[in-house]
Amino acid sequence: MPALSIGKLAKAADVKVPTIRFYEQIGLLPLPDRTDSDRRTYEASAIDRLAFIKHARQLGFPIEAIRTLLDLADHPDRDCNDANALAQEQLDAVEAKIAQLEALRTELRRMVSAGCRGLASDCRVIETLGDHRLCERDHTRPQRVVPV
């Protein structure tokens, strides 16, 4: 496959051009070769690398975790314990976010069911939003979930 322009790479990987430039700047994507007219040119392998990064981002992995995972992918003879640990950390973070969202849902349902049909001065929604102490439980921070 001939070298790709940044636009063709963006289309092939289904990402935006600024995303490619950003990943280059932070070192997730190697700096490309340049033509005599200073245009970026990419090998076909950049499509796979961008797909890897995009999928990891969709799963919520932080940039530093993706950096480590890419390094492992670039060195297939290394042990994958770090990849397992990073995946477990991400799972723990997702489960904590789910717990927080469930707490938010519970509180919002309670607020909606306790709402009023009269004046705003008697509105349970406004009252609860104005005083966090009226909430049944703390929903401001992710709850730690202990895996079973």
N, C-alpha and C positions, 0 to 999 in steps of 0.2 A: 504494500500500500504506500502511495506517495505521502510525503510530509503533508500535514494538515495545517491550515491557517487557524488562527484562534477562533474565527467565526465558525469554521467547519467543525472544529473540535467541540465548540459549545453546542452546536446543533446535534452532533453525534452522541454527546454525553448528556444531552438535555439539561444543560446548565446555562447560566448567563455568562457572557464574556467577563464582567467584573468579578464574578465568582472565581473564574480561572485565575485572573490576575491576583486576587486576594490569596488564593491557595499557593500561588507562586511566592508572594511576599512573605507568607508565614512558614514557608518551607515544606508544605505538604505535597506540593507538585514541583518537580525539579524545574529549574529555569530552562526555557527552551533554547534551541539553536536559533540563530538569527540569520536572515538573508543579508545580502550586501546592502539592501535598502532598509535594513533594521526591522524587518517584519518577523514576528515570531513564527517558528515552524515546529510542529509537534509530531512525534512518532505515534503510531496507532496504539501503542501501549498506554499512552496518556488517557485514552478513552476508558480503559479498564481501571486505571488508577482513580480517575474521577468518579466512576461508578462505585468503586469501593468507598471513597470518601462520602459521596452522596448517600449511600445506603447507611453508612455508620452514623451520619448526621441525622437521617430520618429515624434511626433507633435512639437518638438522643445522646450519643457518645460525645463527650467534650473533646475539644481540639487536641489537647495533650494526650488523651487516650488514643485518638485516631493516629497521632504521630507515632506512638508506641506500636500500635497494631500494624501500621504501614511498615515500620522497621522490621517487625517480625515477618510480615509477608515478603519483604525484600531479602530476608535471610531464612529460607525455608528449612534449613538444617538445625535451627535453634528450637529449644523446648518451648512448648506453647503454654506453660503455666501462667505467664503474664497475661496472655489473651484470655484465659479462663478467669483469672482474677478481675480483669477489667470488665468482662461480661457480667460477672457476679456483682461488682460494684454498680454497674449500670442497672441491673435488675433490682438491686436494693433501692436505688434512687427512684426508679419508676414505681416500685411498690409504695415508697413513702409518699410520692406525689399522688398516687391513687388514693391512699388513706386520707391525705389532705383534701382531695377533691370530694371524697365521700363525706367528710366532715362539713365541707362547704355546702354540699347538696342538702345534707340533713338540716343545717341551719337555715338555708334559704327556704326549704319546704316549711319549716316551722314558722319562719317570718311570714311567708305567703299565707299559710293557713290561719295565722293569728292576725292578719291584716284587718283593716277596718273598712266600713262602708260609709263612714261619716266624714268628719273634718280631719284635715291633716294634723291638727293638734292632738288627735286621738289615734293616730296611725301607728300601729305596732312596727311596721317596716321602718319608718322614719325614726321612731324611738330606739329601735335596736341598732340601727346604723349610727345613731348619735352616741350610743353608750355600749361599748363592747362588753361590758360586764353583764349585760342582759343576755348574751349568748350562752347556750348551754355548755359549750366546751370551746377550748382554744382551737381555732382553725387557721391561725395566722402562720404557723410554721409546719413544715412537713413532719408527720409523725413517723418515728422510727418503727419499722416493721421487723420483727424478729422472725427469720425464716424457720419453718418447722421441718 
